[in-house]
């Protein structure tokens, strides 16, 4: 989608309305997970690795076991790959174990990091297995930076509500859509905003059978408008 078309879709009035409705919904519906109740960068960093392509409820017992056995970055860095692989086995995607361990060891051993998870997106991106989503999630959730994230849930909401179309089939590789996600985010409390969108996509604006009848966005949603027309070609006509 070109710049002019994006501007037409993201007018300030509609953005403000969208933000207000999402945040109002989040007040009553935001899910609670253990990594959302901490400010320490280490458990947040671990959680983001585990959450890749995995439903959050499945991650909880694995996350709790990791934190119980390896309560800090140093103890995790000293673990063996076989130990971490065994703990992460229920989640699949075995490459995560090696990348998590490599990242922990690099942070501990490389003087560039000083033994601490960096608060800088560019430094996070240099770690094995860390892409834009993990880097920006850590920046927002652990360091309160205004870094918006983009995953399949958030992309789906933006496409449906605003009628936007990404340039690339893999939206996470579409830098222009990352720019859209950042522009749509409010100026403060972006960590909360990210979580609100993630949960809204998981509960209401789902991939299959979205719960449009319960959606607080339906009044201005492009997708809902099109669905109504499909059901009744005269919908919205006087």
Secondary structure per residue as TSV (DSSP state, phi and psi in degrees):
chain	resnum	aa	ss	phi	psi
A	1	X	-	360.0	132.6
A	2	X	-	-77.9	169.0
A	3	X	H	-59.5	-43.3
A	4	X	H	-63.3	-43.0
A	5	X	H	-63.9	-40.5
A	6	X	H	-62.1	-43.5
A	7	X	H	-58.7	-40.7
A	8	X	H	-64.3	-35.7
A	9	X	H	-77.6	-32.6
A	10	X	S	-104.6	55.5
A	11	X	-	-74.7	154.6
A	12	X	H	-61.4	-38.4
A	13	X	H	-63.9	-45.3
A	14	X	H	-68.6	-38.3
A	15	X	H	-59.8	-46.9
A	16	X	H	-62.5	-40.2
A	17	X	H	-65.3	-44.4
A	18	X	H	-60.1	-49.1
A	19	X	H	-59.3	-45.1
A	20	X	H	-61.9	-44.0
A	21	X	H	-67.7	-41.2
A	22	X	H	-64.7	-45.4
A	23	X	H	-68.4	-35.9
A	24	X	H	-63.9	-42.0
A	25	X	H	-62.3	-40.9
A	26	X	H	-64.0	-29.8
A	27	X	H	-57.5	-31.8
A	28	X	H	-106.5	-14.7
A	29	X	H	-126.6	-1.1
A	30	X	-	-62.4	132.0
A	31	X	-	-76.9	153.2
A	32	X	-	-110.7	123.3
A	33	X	-	-131.3	153.6
A	34	X	G	-59.1	-34.9
A	35	X	G	-74.0	-12.6
A	36	X	G	-86.9	-5.0
A	37	X	G	-108.2	16.1
A	38	X	-	-128.7	158.2
A	39	X	-	-113.7	-11.7
A	40	X	-	-66.0	126.4
A	41	X	H	-59.5	-30.7
A	42	X	H	-62.1	-56.6
A	43	X	H	-63.7	-30.4
A	44	X	H	-66.4	-42.6
A	45	X	H	-61.6	-45.9
A	46	X	H	-61.0	-46.6
A	47	X	H	-59.3	-42.4
A	48	X	H	-63.8	-34.6
A	49	X	H	-64.1	-44.3
A	50	X	H	-70.5	-28.9
A	51	X	T	-79.4	-7.2
A	52	X	T	-59.7	118.7
A	53	X	T	55.7	29.9
A	54	X	S	-139.0	136.0
A	55	X	-	-64.8	137.2
A	56	X	H	-56.0	-43.9
A	57	X	H	-57.5	-33.0
A	58	X	H	-69.0	-25.4
A	59	X	H	-77.3	-27.9
A	60	X	H	-51.9	-54.7
A	61	X	H	-64.7	-34.4
A	62	X	H	-68.9	-44.3
A	63	X	H	-57.5	-46.1
A	64	X	H	-65.7	-36.0
A	65	X	H	-69.3	-42.2
A	66	X	H	-58.2	-47.9
A	67	X	H	-68.8	-31.1
A	68	X	H	-70.3	-42.1
A	69	X	H	-85.2	-29.5
A	70	X	-	-131.9	82.4
A	71	X	-	-73.1	-9.0
A	72	X	S	-147.0	172.4
A	73	X	H	-62.8	-38.4
A	74	X	H	-63.7	-44.4
A	75	X	H	-67.2	-34.3
A	76	X	H	-66.6	-42.2
A	77	X	H	-62.8	-26.7
A	78	X	T	-86.8	-7.2
A	79	X	S	-72.4	160.5
A	80	X	-	-90.2	155.9
A	81	X	H	-61.9	-37.5
A	82	X	H	-64.1	-36.3
A	83	X	H	-65.2	-47.5
A	84	X	H	-67.6	-39.4
A	85	X	H	-61.2	-40.9
A	86	X	H	-64.7	-40.5
A	87	X	H	-67.7	-39.9
A	88	X	H	-83.8	-5.0
A	89	X	G	-53.5	-40.3
A	90	X	G	-61.6	-19.6
A	91	X	G	-90.0	-13.5
A	92	X	-	73.3	-164.1
A	93	X	-	48.2	65.3
A	94	X	T	-62.2	-19.4
A	95	X	H	-60.9	-24.1
A	96	X	H	-62.0	-35.6
A	97	X	H	-62.5	-48.3
A	98	X	H	-67.0	-39.1
A	99	X	H	-70.1	-38.3
A	100	X	H	-62.9	-44.9
A	101	X	H	-66.0	-42.4
A	102	X	H	-59.8	-42.5
A	103	X	H	-65.2	-44.2
A	104	X	H	-61.1	-44.1
A	105	X	H	-67.2	-38.5
A	106	X	H	-64.0	-42.5
A	107	X	H	-63.8	-38.7
A	108	X	H	-74.5	-39.8
A	109	X	H	-91.2	-27.6
A	110	X	-	-88.8	122.4
A	111	X	T	-62.3	-19.5
A	112	X	T	-57.8	-33.6
A	113	X	T	-96.4	-18.1
A	114	X	T	61.6	26.7
A	115	X	T	74.9	11.2
A	116	X	S	-127.8	145.7
A	117	X	-	-64.3	124.9
A	118	X	-	-70.7	149.8
A	119	X	S	-96.8	13.4
A	120	X	-	-112.4	125.3
A	121	X	H	-58.7	-41.8
A	122	X	H	-65.3	-36.1
A	123	X	H	-72.0	-37.7
A	124	X	H	-62.2	-38.2
A	125	X	T	-67.6	-14.8
A	126	X	T	-83.7	-8.3
A	127	X	S	-83.0	145.3
A	128	X	T	-58.5	131.2
A	129	X	T	81.1	2.1
A	130	X	-	-102.2	116.3
A	131	X	-	-107.0	-168.7
A	132	X	H	-61.4	-38.1
A	133	X	H	-63.3	-51.5
A	134	X	H	-62.9	-45.1
A	135	X	H	-58.9	-46.5
A	136	X	H	-74.7	-31.2
A	137	X	H	-64.0	-44.5
A	138	X	H	-63.6	-43.2
A	139	X	H	-60.0	-41.7
A	140	X	H	-75.5	-50.3
A	141	X	H	-78.0	-34.0
A	142	X	H	-96.3	-27.8
A	143	X	H	-123.9	9.2
A	144	X	-	55.8	36.3
A	145	X	-	-90.1	149.9
A	146	X	-	-79.5	56.5
A	147	X	-	-101.5	108.2
A	148	X	-	-75.7	148.8
A	149	X	-	-114.7	165.6
A	150	X	-	-139.5	117.7
A	151	X	-	-130.8	-172.1
A	152	X	H	-64.2	-37.6
A	153	X	H	-62.7	-49.6
A	154	X	H	-67.0	-42.5
A	155	X	H	-59.0	-42.5
A	156	X	H	-62.2	-43.0
A	157	X	H	-62.7	-46.7
A	158	X	H	-64.4	-41.1
A	159	X	H	-65.7	-44.4
A	160	X	H	-71.1	-49.0
A	161	X	H	-70.2	-47.8
A	162	X	H	-90.6	-9.1
A	163	X	-	71.7	30.7
A	164	X	-	-88.0	152.5
A	165	X	-	-127.4	121.8
A	166	X	-	-68.2	158.1
A	167	X	S	-78.4	-29.0
A	168	X	S	-114.7	151.5
A	169	X	S	-67.7	-34.7
A	170	X	S	-92.3	99.0
A	171	X	G	-62.0	-32.0
A	172	X	G	-65.5	-16.4
A	173	X	G	-95.6	-1.5
A	174	X	-	-93.2	99.1
A	175	X	H	-65.0	-28.7
A	176	X	H	-67.0	-31.4
A	177	X	H	-77.1	-29.9
A	178	X	H	-62.3	-38.9
A	179	X	H	-62.8	-39.3
A	180	X	H	-62.9	-45.1
A	181	X	H	-58.7	-39.6
A	182	X	H	-69.0	-40.4
A	183	X	H	-67.2	-35.9
A	184	X	H	-70.3	-27.1
A	185	X	S	-67.6	148.1
A	186	X	-	-69.5	171.9
A	187	X	S	-77.8	-13.6
A	188	X	S	-142.2	168.0
A	189	X	-	51.0	46.0
A	190	X	H	-70.4	-29.3
A	191	X	H	-59.5	-46.9
A	192	X	H	-61.9	-41.4
A	193	X	H	-60.1	-44.9
A	194	X	H	-58.2	-46.3
A	195	X	H	-65.6	-37.4
A	196	X	H	-62.0	-44.6
A	197	X	H	-66.8	-41.8
A	198	X	H	-58.8	-46.2
A	199	X	H	-71.8	-35.4
A	200	X	H	-63.0	-39.6
A	201	X	H	-69.9	-30.3
A	202	X	H	-79.7	-27.2
A	203	X	H	-106.8	-43.8
A	204	X	T	-106.2	-60.8
A	205	X	S	-89.5	62.6
A	206	X	-	-77.5	161.9
A	207	X	S	-62.9	-50.3
A	208	X	S	-105.9	139.4
A	209	X	S	49.7	60.3
A	210	X	-	-60.0	146.0
A	211	X	-	-87.6	64.3
A	212	X	G	-61.3	-34.5
A	213	X	G	-66.1	-21.7
A	214	X	G	-101.8	1.1
A	215	X	-	-82.0	126.0
A	216	X	T	-72.7	-6.0
A	217	X	T	-96.6	-7.1
A	218	X	G	-59.9	-26.8
A	219	X	G	-60.1	-31.8
A	220	X	G	-123.5	15.5
A	221	X	-	-84.6	126.1
A	222	X	H	-63.3	-39.5
A	223	X	H	-65.0	-45.7
A	224	X	H	-63.5	-39.3
A	225	X	H	-60.0	-42.7
A	226	X	H	-68.5	-37.5
A	227	X	H	-63.7	-39.8
A	228	X	H	-62.5	-41.4
A	229	X	H	-64.8	-37.1
A	230	X	H	-63.9	-37.5
A	231	X	H	-77.3	-43.0
A	232	X	-	-136.7	104.0
A	233	X	T	-57.9	-18.9
A	234	X	T	-96.0	4.6
A	235	X	T	-60.7	133.8
A	236	X	T	83.2	-2.5
A	237	X	-	-98.4	141.5
A	238	X	-	-105.1	360.0
